[in-house]
C-alpha cells in the first residue's frame, strides 16, 4: 500500500500542470494562452490584471483589458468614423462608443448602492427579535431576583460593610468618615 502511494505521489510530482485553455510552454506551439472561449469576440485592448483578459469596473484599475461588448456592425462603423476628426461625431455616437468599451462611467460605479438599507433593516429585525427574546426570558423563564437586590437590603449590606470596616486602606471603608458618620469629601 505504501509503495503504491509513493509511486502515485511521484507521478503527480512529475506530471506538469497546465491550466485549461493554455498551450504548454515546451517549445512547441505559440505558448500564448487562448482565452477566446471565455471572452468571445470582444477585443483585447490592454494587458489586464495579471495578464488575464477580464473586465472590471474599478477605480484603481481604470482601463480593463477587454472591451465591454462584442463588436457589432454599427460599432465597427463608428470605430471607423472615430479614426477621423472627433468633431464630426455627435454626442450620441460618442456615448455609443464609450458604452461599447465600458459598462459604467466612474460616477456610476462609484455611486453607493441602496443595498445598505436592506442590510440595516435585516440587522434591526434581528436586534429587535433578540430584545423581545430577552424580555420573554426575563418574564417567563428566569426566577425573580432575590431579596438582596432590593434597595433597602443593598443599603443594609453597605452599612454592614462600613461597620465591619472592610478594606479600610483603599476600599469602601477608606471613603467613609466614621467620626462625622458620612462620606468623605
RALINVEN-V350669 format. One record per pair of residues at least 6 apart in sequence whose ideal C-beta (glycine too) atoms are under 7 Angstrom apart, sorted by the first residue. I is the first residue (numbers start at 1). J is the second residue. D is the distance in Angstrom with one decimal. If there is no record, write none. Layout:
# RALINVEN-V350669
{{I J D} {I J D}}
This chain:
# RALINVEN-V350669
{{16 24 6.8} {18 24 5.0} {21 33 6.3} {21 34 5.5} {21 35 6.5} {21 37 6.3} {22 33 4.3} {22 34 6.9} {23 29 4.2} {23 30 6.2} {23 31 5.8} {23 32 6.9} {23 34 7.0} {25 31 4.9} {35 53 5.1} {39 53 5.5} {39 66 5.4} {40 70 5.5} {41 70 4.5} {41 71 6.6} {42 66 4.7} {42 67 5.1} {42 70 5.3} {43 66 6.7} {43 67 5.0} {43 71 6.7} {44 53 4.9} {44 65 6.1} {44 66 5.4} {45 65 6.8} {45 66 6.6} {45 67 6.2} {46 63 5.5} {46 64 7.0} {46 65 4.7} {47 65 6.4} {48 54 6.1} {48 65 2.8} {49 56 7.0} {49 61 6.2} {53 65 4.5} {53 66 4.8} {54 65 6.2} {55 64 4.6} {55 66 5.5} {55 68 6.2} {56 64 5.7} {57 103 5.7} {57 104 5.1} {57 109 4.3} {59 106 7.0} {59 110 6.4} {67 100 6.3} {67 101 4.8} {68 100 6.6} {68 101 5.9} {68 102 5.6} {68 103 4.7} {69 100 4.9} {75 100 4.7} {78 93 5.7} {78 96 6.1} {78 97 5.4} {81 88 6.9} {81 89 6.4} {82 89 6.8} {82 97 6.1} {147 153 5.6} {161 172 6.0} {162 173 6.0} {162 176 5.2} {165 173 4.7} {166 172 7.0} {166 173 5.7} {167 173 5.9} {168 174 5.7} {175 183 6.1} {175 184 5.5} {176 183 6.2} {176 184 6.8} {177 183 6.9} {177 184 4.9}}
